[in-house]
């Protein structure tokens, strides 16, 4: 299971958090700056890292039981 949090502006993805990497990755010049800022903020990384357990792992049993 992988948790992905994407950030868009004007229909263009400029940054993404991936739980497999455990950090933000930027895709545009602005996104690179934002990703660097967020990666240096431990509370932001902790928040996104716990989303996998809070959202994904909680609901995976519900989704697979319906198959």
N, C-alpha and C positions, 0 to 999 in steps of 0.2 A: 504494500500500500504506500502510495506517495501522495503527500499533500502539496498542492501548488497554489500559491497566492499570486495572481497577476495584477499589475497596476497599469491602467490604460488612461490615455488622454487623447481625445479627438480620434477615437477608434484605432489608436496606435499603442501597442504594448511597449512600455519603456522600461519596466523592471518586473522581476519575478523572484519570489521566494520558493525554493524547492526543498522539501524535507530531506531528500537524499543527499543534497549538498550541505544543507544546514546554514545557508546564507543567501543573501540577495544577489542577483545578477542583473546588470543593466544592459540594455540593448541600444539606447541612444546616448547622445552626449549628456543630456540632462539625467537620463536614467542611470548612467555610470556614477554621476555625482550623488544622486539619491541613494543608490545601492551602497556606496562607500559610507555615507552618513548612517544609514540603517545598520550596516554591518558593524560599525563602531559603537552602536548603542545596544548594550547587553539586554536591556528590558525589551526592546523590539525583537531581538532574536529569540528570547525566551518565550515571548508571547506567540510568535509564529511556530516555534517548535512544539509548544503544548497543544496547538490546534489539531495536530495529527491525532493525539490521544483523545482530545475532547470531542472532535467531530467524526473523524474517519473510523477509529477503532470502536467507538460507541455504536455507530450505525452499520458497521459491516455485518454483524450478526442478523440484523433486520433485513438487509438487502439479500443476503445469501439464503435466508430461510424462505424467501418468497420465490426462489428459483425452482 
